[in-house]
Amino acid sequence: MTQAPQLLLAVDVGTLSARAGLFDLTGRLLATAACEFPLLRPAEHQAVYRMDDIWQAVEEAIRRCLTSAGADAARRVAGLAFDATSSLALSYEGSPPLAGDADVFCWMDHRGEAEAEEIGATGDWLLDYTGGSMSPEMHTPKLAWLARHDPQAFARVSGVRDLCDELARRATGEDHHSLCGLACKWAYLPADAEPWRHALLERLGLARLPRLGALPEGPLPVGRRHGRVMEAVAARLGLPAGTPVAIGLIDAEAGTLGVLGRGFAASMNRTVALIGGTSTCYMAFAPDERRIPGVWGPFKDAVFPGYWLHEAGQSLAGAALDSVLAHHPGGPHRASAEEHAAAVRDILALLEAEGPAFAARRHLVPDFLGNRSPLGDGSVRALLVGVGEDTSRRAFLEAYYATARALALQARHIIEHLNAHGYALDRVALSGGHVRNPLMVRLYRDALGDASLVLSDSTEPVLLGTAMVAAVGAGLQPDLFAALEAMAPAQERLTPDPRWRAAHEAAYRLYLKLFAFRNEIEREAKALAAPGQD
């Protein structure tokens, strides 16, 4: 009797939902399912979760996925892996340490902005590997805020884990840390003889952090075996008990694996993955150490052993478009896939009818939650010009388009910044939710200057990248480069529409002027707000 082909199960935990995907060993998607969970906003700049809510959504997404794949799918699963946002899960004694009975910092929690600025002013060696500044979206500022503002709650914390590691722990009962998370989000430098920045942590009141939970054991590389699915968990999910679970990774890194494409080792210095979602990440790899201001990294061994990762980004991208839908006076006052589709449909029709004259006087710097790259300042904010009473639907459509265009122009700014520091990027591999927005795809195609947009023939590149990790963890592929060659989808390089080149060049010049002017205003405003000013 011929044995049924083996399958790989991937789980992606995003900002608002958990998604599960089932793949065969060639990377072909067989089934997906999703389940939402609540994001809590107990105060301004705070965003948190309850871990039990997330895990319940994960289990439900897996069950739905396996059910939709057919009766025998679950027993054929040979490997499982998790990716997640760079959120931070806390285990604790007594009551939950965060407001609202929460125990997970969401990645977008910005309560630690003051602590991030303080870290940036220390001149610590860590800053050479975070672009010269510290983002409040990193883990250290959040933990420093908790230690200072609620020391009793911080004292109850007994373990701190990247969300992908907490998911694997709940599946296997084993506690390990992914090198991806530690290298990219912690005060931890894997290339150093002593990776932890002990003096900095002590200064911030976090001296005990490296001793919590499994942190003293050191991290494991992405794709190494984390453990095996426990019997109780397997019974609830319908999976075979003992299914191998791989060491996981951050969702942006998973999406990167899903779109790098075959032959990536040869095109490494020319390829950047653009993971467009609620926020946007730009992921590039190098065989040598390059320190780039305003860009996180380089992170040694964060995904591929022996290679350095740079991560640039935009803190609010898809979320900025959501905000236009929800809050513009002429808009629908709610953000949904249907409202995005309706707005994009109408904008594309107006662009066809009016060309570059549409929204020609609206321009902005889209830093609604700080600038990750190329400035590296989480405290700056957006600057908009051309705004009037804005009560009509046309005004709403112009605002949506101007925001989308600004996100694409800032993408060009980031890519050119990377190219000024050792890269020769001319392939932009798109992943994430922006793939499903025809306006964003068009803008990335036409507004990135000399770089070309590359689309992969995969509807779920983040889940696909995580499935590649599962293949390595299950021993079905020897390493991630081999998994890429075996499972990467076909790709298409899009040709820009020459009719829009002049208009986007003009818009880019305006963007750069606004960017410089905004930065000047921010410097003067900060001086005005400094102590001692009347």
C-alpha positions as CSV (number, residue, x, y, z in Angstrom):
1,M,0.0,0.0,0.0
2,T,1.4,3.4,-1.0
3,Q,2.0,5.8,1.9
4,A,0.1,9.1,1.6
5,P,2.3,12.1,1.0
6,Q,3.5,14.0,4.1
7,L,2.2,17.5,4.8
8,L,3.4,20.6,6.7
9,L,1.3,22.7,9.1
10,A,2.2,26.4,9.5
11,V,0.6,28.8,11.9
12,D,0.9,32.6,11.6
13,V,-0.3,34.8,14.5
14,G,-0.8,38.4,13.3
15,T,-2.0,41.5,15.0
16,L,-5.6,40.5,15.1
17,S,-6.0,36.9,14.1
18,A,-4.4,33.5,13.9
19,R,-4.1,31.7,10.6
20,A,-3.2,28.1,9.9
21,G,-2.1,26.7,6.5
22,L,-1.5,23.2,5.3
23,F,1.1,22.6,2.6
24,D,2.6,19.7,0.7
25,L,6.4,19.2,0.4
26,T,6.6,21.3,-2.8
27,G,5.1,24.3,-1.1
28,R,1.6,23.9,-2.6
29,L,-1.1,25.3,-0.4
30,L,-3.9,22.8,0.4
31,A,-6.1,24.5,3.0
32,T,-6.2,27.6,5.2
33,A,-8.4,28.9,8.1
34,A,-8.3,31.8,10.4
35,C,-9.7,32.9,13.8
36,E,-9.7,36.3,15.3
37,F,-8.7,37.4,18.9
38,P,-9.1,40.7,20.7
39,L,-6.5,43.4,20.9
40,L,-6.9,45.5,24.1
41,R,-6.1,49.2,24.2
42,P,-6.2,50.1,28.0
43,A,-4.6,53.5,27.5
44,E,-3.1,55.7,24.8
45,H,0.1,54.2,23.3
46,Q,-0.7,50.8,25.0
47,A,-1.7,47.7,23.1
48,V,-1.9,44.3,24.8
49,Y,-3.4,40.8,24.6
50,R,-4.4,37.9,26.8
51,M,-2.3,34.9,25.9
52,D,-5.2,32.5,26.5
53,D,-7.2,34.4,23.8
54,I,-4.4,34.0,21.3
55,W,-3.9,30.3,22.0
56,Q,-7.7,29.6,21.8
57,A,-7.7,31.3,18.4
58,V,-4.6,29.2,17.3
59,E,-6.2,25.9,18.2
60,E,-9.5,26.9,16.5
61,A,-7.7,28.0,13.3
62,I,-5.7,24.7,13.2
63,R,-8.9,22.6,13.7
64,R,-10.7,24.5,10.9
65,C,-7.8,24.1,8.6
66,L,-7.4,20.4,9.1
67,T,-11.2,19.9,8.8
68,S,-11.3,21.7,5.5
69,A,-8.4,19.7,4.1
70,G,-10.2,16.4,4.4
71,A,-10.5,13.4,6.7
72,D,-7.0,12.1,6.4
73,A,-5.1,15.4,6.4
74,A,-4.3,15.6,10.1
75,R,-2.6,12.2,10.3
76,R,-0.3,13.1,7.4
77,V,1.1,16.2,9.1
78,A,4.9,15.6,9.5
79,G,5.9,19.0,10.9
80,L,4.6,22.1,12.5
81,A,6.0,25.6,12.9
82,F,4.8,28.9,14.3
83,D,5.5,32.5,13.3
84,A,4.1,35.5,15.1
85,T,4.3,39.3,15.3
86,S,7.2,40.6,17.5
87,S,4.9,40.7,20.5
88,L,6.2,39.8,23.9
89,A,4.5,37.1,26.1
90,L,4.9,37.3,29.9
91,S,4.5,34.3,32.3
92,Y,3.9,35.4,35.9
93,E,3.0,34.5,39.5
94,G,-0.3,35.8,40.9
95,S,-2.3,38.2,38.9
96,P,-1.6,39.2,35.2
97,P,1.1,41.9,35.0
98,L,-0.6,44.2,32.4
99,A,-3.8,46.2,32.5
100,G,-7.0,44.4,31.5
101,D,-5.7,41.0,32.9
102,A,-3.3,41.0,29.9
103,D,0.0,39.2,29.7
104,V,1.3,40.0,26.2
105,F,2.7,43.3,24.9
106,C,1.6,43.8,21.3
107,W,4.4,44.8,19.0
108,M,2.7,48.2,18.4
109,D,2.6,49.1,22.1
110,H,4.5,52.5,22.3
111,R,4.4,53.1,26.0
112,G,8.2,52.9,26.2
113,E,8.9,55.9,24.0
114,A,10.7,57.8,26.8
115,E,12.7,54.7,27.7
116,A,13.6,54.2,24.0
117,E,15.0,57.7,23.8
118,E,16.9,57.1,27.1
119,I,18.5,54.0,25.6
120,G,19.3,55.9,22.5
121,A,21.2,58.5,24.5
122,T,23.4,56.0,26.3
123,G,25.7,55.3,23.4
124,D,25.6,51.6,24.2
125,W,27.2,49.2,21.8
126,L,23.8,47.7,21.2
127,L,22.8,50.8,19.2
128,D,25.4,49.9,16.5
129,Y,23.0,47.0,15.8
130,T,19.7,48.9,15.9
131,G,20.4,51.7,13.4
132,G,21.8,54.1,15.9
133,S,18.6,54.5,17.9
134,M,16.2,52.4,19.9
135,S,12.6,51.8,18.8
136,P,9.8,51.6,21.4
137,E,8.7,48.6,19.4
138,M,11.7,46.6,20.7
139,H,11.2,44.6,23.8
140,T,13.7,46.4,26.1
141,P,11.9,49.7,26.3
142,K,8.5,48.0,27.1
143,L,10.0,46.0,29.9
144,A,11.9,49.0,31.3
145,W,8.6,50.9,31.3
146,L,6.9,48.1,33.3
147,A,9.8,47.8,35.7
148,R,9.7,51.5,36.5
149,H,5.9,52.3,36.3
150,D,4.6,49.1,38.0
151,P,7.5,47.4,39.8
152,Q,5.2,45.1,41.7
153,A,3.8,43.8,38.4
154,F,7.3,43.4,37.0
155,A,8.4,41.5,40.1
156,R,5.6,38.9,39.4
157,V,7.0,38.2,35.9
158,S,8.7,34.8,35.8
159,G,9.3,34.4,32.1
160,V,9.6,36.5,29.0
161,R,9.2,35.1,25.5
162,D,8.8,36.1,21.9
163,L,5.2,35.2,20.9
164,C,6.4,32.5,18.5
165,D,8.3,30.9,21.3
166,E,5.3,31.0,23.7
167,L,3.2,29.3,21.0
168,A,5.7,26.5,20.6
169,R,6.0,26.1,24.4
170,R,2.2,25.7,24.7
171,A,2.3,23.1,21.9
172,T,5.2,21.1,23.2
173,G,5.6,21.8,26.9
174,E,9.2,22.7,26.3
175,D,10.7,26.1,26.8
176,H,13.2,27.4,24.2
177,H,14.0,30.7,22.6
178,S,14.4,31.4,18.9
179,L,17.6,33.1,17.8
180,C,15.4,35.1,15.4
181,G,13.6,36.9,18.2
182,L,16.6,37.4,20.6
183,A,18.8,38.8,17.8
184,C,16.2,41.2,16.4
185,K,14.3,42.5,19.4
186,W,16.3,42.1,22.6
187,A,19.4,43.6,24.2
188,Y,21.3,40.6,22.9
189,L,24.1,40.5,20.3
190,P,24.7,36.9,19.1
191,A,28.0,37.7,17.4
192,D,29.5,38.9,20.7
193,A,31.3,36.6,23.2
194,E,28.9,37.7,25.9
195,P,25.7,38.4,24.0
196,W,23.7,40.1,26.8
197,R,24.2,43.9,27.3
198,H,24.3,43.5,31.1
199,A,25.3,47.0,32.0
200,L,22.5,48.5,29.9
201,L,19.9,46.1,31.5
202,E,21.1,46.9,35.0
203,R,20.8,50.7,34.3
204,L,17.2,50.1,33.2
205,G,16.3,48.0,36.2
206,L,16.3,44.8,34.1
207,A,19.3,43.1,35.5
208,R,17.4,39.9,36.2
209,L,16.1,39.5,32.7
210,P,18.7,37.2,31.3
211,R,18.1,34.8,34.2
212,L,14.3,34.4,33.6
213,G,12.9,31.1,32.4
214,A,15.0,29.4,29.7
215,L,17.0,32.5,28.7
216,P,20.1,31.3,30.5
217,E,20.2,28.3,28.1
218,G,20.7,30.5,25.1
219,P,18.7,30.5,21.9
220,L,18.3,28.0,19.1
221,P,18.4,28.7,15.3
222,V,15.3,28.9,13.2
223,G,14.3,25.4,12.0
224,R,16.0,23.5,14.8
225,R,13.7,21.1,16.7
226,H,11.8,22.9,19.5
227,G,10.0,19.7,20.7
228,R,7.0,17.5,19.8
229,V,3.3,18.2,20.2
230,M,2.1,17.0,23.6
231,E,-0.6,14.3,23.7
232,A,-3.2,16.6,25.3
233,V,-2.7,19.3,22.6
234,A,-2.7,16.7,19.9
235,A,-6.0,15.3,21.0
236,R,-7.6,18.7,21.0
237,L,-6.3,19.5,17.5
238,G,-6.6,16.1,15.9
239,L,-2.9,15.9,15.2
240,P,-0.6,12.9,15.7
241,A,0.9,13.1,19.1
242,G,4.7,13.7,18.8
243,T,4.5,15.7,15.7
244,P,7.8,17.7,15.4
245,V,7.6,21.4,16.1
246,A,10.3,23.7,14.8
247,I,12.0,26.7,16.4
248,G,9.9,29.5,15.0
249,L,10.4,33.1,13.9
250,I,8.9,36.5,13.6
251,D,6.1,36.9,11.0
252,A,8.1,39.4,8.8
253,E,11.0,37.0,8.6
254,A,8.5,34.2,7.7
255,G,7.0,36.3,4.9
256,T,10.5,37.0,3.7
257,L,11.2,33.3,3.3
258,G,8.0,33.0,1.4
259,V,9.0,35.4,-1.4
260,L,12.8,35.3,-1.7
261,G,12.5,32.8,-4.5
262,R,14.7,30.1,-5.9
263,G,18.3,31.1,-6.5
264,F,18.3,33.6,-3.7
265,A,21.8,32.8,-2.6
266,A,23.1,34.2,-5.9
267,S,20.8,37.3,-5.9
268,M,21.0,38.1,-2.2
269,N,22.6,41.6,-2.5
270,R,20.0,42.6,-5.1
271,T,16.8,41.3,-3.3
272,V,14.8,43.0,-0.6
273,A,11.6,41.5,0.7
274,L,8.8,44.0,1.4
275,I,6.3,42.6,3.9
276,G,3.4,44.9,3.6
277,G,0.7,44.6,6.3
278,T,-0.5,46.5,9.3
279,S,3.1,47.7,9.4
280,T,5.7,47.2,6.7
281,C,9.1,45.5,7.0
282,Y,11.9,45.6,4.5
283,M,14.2,42.6,4.9
284,A,17.6,42.2,3.3
285,F,20.5,39.8,3.9
286,A,24.2,40.2,3.5
287,P,27.2,37.9,4.0
288,D,29.1,40.7,5.7
289,E,28.4,43.0,8.7
290,R,27.0,46.4,7.6
291,R,25.9,49.0,10.0
292,I,23.2,51.3,8.5
293,P,21.8,54.3,10.4
294,G,18.0,54.2,10.8
295,V,17.8,50.5,10.0
296,W,17.5,47.7,12.6
297,G,20.4,45.3,12.5
298,P,22.6,43.8,11.3
299,F,21.4,40.8,13.1
300,K,23.7,37.8,12.9
301,D,22.2,34.4,12.3
302,A,18.6,35.7,12.7
303,V,17.3,33.5,9.9
304,F,20.1,32.0,7.8
305,P,23.2,30.9,9.9
306,G,26.3,32.8,8.9
307,Y,24.3,35.8,7.3
308,W,23.4,39.2,8.6
309,L,19.8,40.5,8.4
310,H,18.9,44.2,8.0
311,E,15.3,45.2,8.8
312,A,13.9,48.6,7.8
313,G,10.3,49.4,8.3
314,Q,7.2,51.6,8.5
315,S,5.3,51.3,11.8
316,L,1.9,52.1,10.3
317,A,1.2,51.1,6.7
318,G,-2.0,49.1,6.2
319,A,-3.1,50.6,9.5
320,A,-2.7,54.1,8.1
321,L,-5.1,53.2,5.3
322,D,-7.5,51.6,7.9
323,S,-7.4,55.0,9.7
324,V,-8.4,56.9,6.6
325,L,-11.4,54.6,6.2
326,A,-12.4,54.8,9.8
327,H,-11.8,58.5,10.6
328,H,-12.0,60.6,7.4
329,P,-15.1,62.8,7.5
330,G,-16.0,61.7,3.9
331,G,-15.3,58.1,4.4
332,P,-17.3,55.0,5.5
333,H,-16.2,55.4,9.1
334,R,-15.2,51.7,9.4
335,A,-12.3,49.7,8.1
336,S,-13.0,46.4,6.4
337,A,-11.8,44.4,3.4
338,E,-15.0,45.4,1.6
339,E,-14.5,49.1,2.2
340,H,-10.9,48.9,1.1
341,A,-12.0,47.2,-2.1
342,A,-14.7,49.8,-2.8
343,A,-12.3,52.7,-2.2
344,V,-9.6,51.2,-4.4
345,R,-12.1,50.5,-7.2
346,D,-13.2,54.1,-7.2
347,I,-9.7,55.5,-7.0
348,L,-8.5,53.3,-9.9
349,A,-11.4,54.6,-12.0
350,L,-10.5,58.2,-11.2
351,L,-6.8,57.6,-12.0
352,E,-7.8,56.2,-15.3
353,A,-10.1,59.2,-16.0
354,E,-7.9,62.1,-14.6
355,G,-4.3,60.7,-14.6
356,P,-1.8,62.5,-12.4
357,A,-4.1,65.4,-11.8
358,F,-6.0,63.3,-9.3
359,A,-5.0,64.3,-5.7
360,A,-2.1,66.3,-7.2
361,R,-2.1,68.8,-4.3
362,R,-2.2,66.2,-1.5
363,H,1.1,65.0,-0.1
364,L,2.3,63.6,3.2
365,V,5.0,62.0,5.2
366,P,3.2,58.9,6.5
367,D,4.9,58.6,9.9
368,F,1.7,58.3,12.0
369,L,3.5,56.2,14.7
370,G,7.1,57.4,14.3
371,N,9.7,56.7,11.6
372,R,11.4,53.3,11.8
373,S,13.5,54.0,8.6
374,P,15.5,55.8,7.4
375,L,15.3,58.3,10.3
376,G,15.0,55.8,13.2
377,D,12.9,58.1,15.5
378,G,9.8,56.6,17.0
379,S,8.6,60.0,18.4
380,V,8.1,61.9,15.1
381,R,4.7,62.1,13.5
382,A,3.1,62.6,10.1
383,L,3.0,65.8,8.1
384,L,0.2,66.4,5.6
385,V,-0.4,69.2,3.1
386,G,-3.3,70.0,0.9
387,V,-6.0,69.2,3.5
388,G,-9.2,71.2,3.4
389,E,-12.6,70.8,5.0
390,D,-12.6,67.2,3.6
391,T,-16.2,66.3,4.0
392,S,-16.9,64.8,0.5
393,R,-16.4,61.3,-0.7
394,R,-13.9,62.6,-3.3
395,A,-11.9,64.2,-0.6
396,F,-11.8,60.8,1.2
397,L,-10.7,59.1,-2.0
398,E,-7.9,61.7,-2.5
399,A,-6.8,61.2,1.1
400,Y,-6.7,57.4,0.7
401,Y,-4.7,57.7,-2.5
402,A,-2.3,60.2,-1.1
403,T,-1.6,58.0,1.9
404,A,-1.1,54.9,-0.3
405,R,1.2,56.9,-2.6
406,A,3.2,58.2,0.3
407,L,3.7,54.7,1.7
408,A,5.1,53.6,-1.7
409,L,7.4,56.7,-2.0
410,Q,8.7,56.1,1.5
411,A,9.4,52.5,0.4
412,R,11.6,54.0,-2.4
413,H,13.3,56.2,0.2
414,I,14.1,53.2,2.3
415,I,15.4,51.1,-0.6
416,E,17.7,54.0,-1.8
417,H,19.0,54.3,1.8
418,L,19.9,50.7,1.9
419,N,21.6,51.0,-1.5
420,A,23.7,53.9,-0.2
421,H,25.1,51.5,2.4
422,G,26.3,48.5,0.4
423,Y,23.3,47.0,-1.2
424,A,22.4,47.0,-4.9
425,L,18.7,46.3,-4.5
426,D,16.7,46.1,-7.7
427,R,14.3,43.3,-6.9
428,V,11.5,44.1,-4.4
429,A,9.7,40.9,-3.5
430,L,6.2,41.8,-2.2
431,S,4.6,39.8,0.6
432,G,1.8,40.3,3.1
433,G,-1.7,41.9,2.8
434,H,-0.6,44.6,0.4
435,V,-0.5,41.9,-2.3
436,R,-4.3,41.9,-2.1
437,N,-4.6,45.7,-2.6
438,P,-4.5,46.4,-6.3
439,L,-3.7,50.1,-5.7
440,M,-0.7,49.3,-3.5
441,V,0.6,46.8,-6.1
442,R,0.2,49.4,-8.8
443,L,2.1,52.0,-6.8
444,Y,4.9,49.6,-5.8
445,R,5.2,48.7,-9.5
446,D,5.4,52.3,-10.7
447,A,6.8,54.4,-7.9
448,L,9.9,52.6,-6.7
449,G,12.4,54.3,-9.1
450,D,14.9,51.9,-10.5
451,A,13.8,48.9,-8.5
452,S,11.3,46.4,-10.0
453,L,8.4,44.7,-8.2
454,V,8.5,40.9,-8.0
455,L,5.3,39.0,-7.3
456,S,5.3,35.4,-6.2
457,D,2.7,32.9,-7.2
458,S,1.5,32.3,-3.7
459,T,-1.6,33.5,-1.9
460,E,-0.1,32.9,1.6
461,P,3.7,33.8,1.5
462,V,3.9,34.2,5.3
463,L,2.4,30.8,5.9
464,L,4.6,29.3,3.2
465,G,7.8,30.6,4.8
466,T,6.7,29.1,8.1
467,A,6.0,25.8,6.3
468,M,9.6,25.9,5.0
469,V,10.7,26.2,8.7
470,A,8.5,23.2,9.6
471,A,10.1,21.2,6.8
472,V,13.6,21.8,8.3
473,G,12.3,21.1,11.9
474,A,10.8,17.8,10.7
475,G,14.1,16.8,9.0
476,L,12.5,16.8,5.6
477,Q,15.0,19.5,4.4
478,P,18.5,20.0,5.6
479,D,18.4,23.8,5.9
480,L,16.4,26.8,4.9
481,F,18.3,27.4,1.6
482,A,17.4,23.9,0.6
483,A,13.8,24.4,1.7
484,L,13.7,27.6,-0.5
485,E,14.8,25.7,-3.5
486,A,12.3,22.9,-2.9
487,M,9.2,25.0,-2.0
488,A,9.6,28.5,-3.4
489,P,6.8,29.5,-5.8
490,A,7.2,30.8,-9.4
491,Q,7.8,34.6,-9.6
492,E,6.9,37.4,-12.0
493,R,8.9,40.6,-12.4
494,L,6.5,43.5,-13.2
495,T,7.2,46.2,-15.7
496,P,6.5,49.8,-14.5
497,D,3.9,51.8,-16.5
498,P,6.0,54.5,-18.2
499,R,3.0,56.9,-18.3
500,W,3.4,57.4,-14.6
501,R,7.1,57.8,-14.2
502,A,7.2,61.6,-14.4
503,A,4.3,62.1,-12.0
504,H,5.9,59.7,-9.4
505,E,9.3,61.4,-9.8
506,A,7.7,64.7,-9.1
507,A,5.8,63.3,-6.1
508,Y,9.0,61.8,-4.8
509,R,10.7,65.1,-4.9
510,L,7.9,66.7,-2.9
511,Y,8.0,63.8,-0.4
512,L,11.7,64.4,0.2
513,K,11.1,68.1,0.7
514,L,8.4,67.4,3.2
515,F,10.4,64.8,5.0
516,A,13.3,67.2,5.5
517,F,11.0,70.0,6.6
518,R,9.1,67.8,9.0
519,N,12.4,66.7,10.6
520,E,13.4,70.4,11.0
521,I,10.0,71.2,12.6
522,E,10.4,68.2,15.0
523,R,13.8,69.4,16.1
524,E,12.6,72.9,16.9
525,A,9.4,71.5,18.6
526,K,11.5,69.2,20.8
527,A,13.7,72.2,21.8
528,L,10.5,74.2,22.6
529,A,9.3,71.4,24.8
530,A,12.6,71.0,26.6
531,P,12.8,71.9,30.4
532,G,13.6,75.5,31.0
533,Q,11.7,76.8,28.0
534,D,9.1,79.6,28.7
